[in-house]
Amino acid sequence: MSSLDEYKNKRNFNKTSEPEGYEGKKNNSNQSESFDGRFVVQEHHASRLHWDFRLEMEGTLKSWAVPKGPPLVQGIRRLAVEVEDHPLDYINFEGVIPKGNYGAGTVSLWDQGYYKLVEKKPKKLVLVLLGDKLKGGYVLVKTKDNQWLMIKMYEPE
């Protein structure tokens, strides 16, 4: 069973321009030694506006929907709902998902960059983000089920 099965089962690739995708290498060996992977934030005008925060990790894009957008100010906490893994080639996806399809609406790139993984536990990820908008230390803390808090910890030095 692939970690992308849920992603693929929710979509009809004959009707959407979203990438069907693939799982990549689990070790991100093509990355610079100073970073652990790429990240992207996509603004998604679906039934409800939200931002999708995605981390290149373990051969896929680990993904969270952030209803109020990622925090830009230190100490701000935002709900981040974990959603299905997305394929690596979704990192550059922009476009319109047609009405009647899962996630229907407009998807645009809001921010992108690289991240350094400082700590990884089952209920906690500590990251340093280097993007155009998201910069500095962030933590994702699991609170229950698929709900996490995304918190900006500090500004870059």
MOSUL-V363702 format. One record per helix or strand of 3 or more residues. SS is the DSSP state (@ for helix, = for strand). FROM is the first residue (numbers start at 1). TO is the last residue. If there is no record, write none. Layout:
BEGIN
((SS/FROM/TO) (SS/FROM/TO))
END
This chain:
BEGIN
((@/5/9) (=/37/45) (=/49/57) (=/60/66) (=/77/86) (@/88/92) (=/95/97) (=/105/121) (=/124/131) (=/135/144) (=/147/154))
END
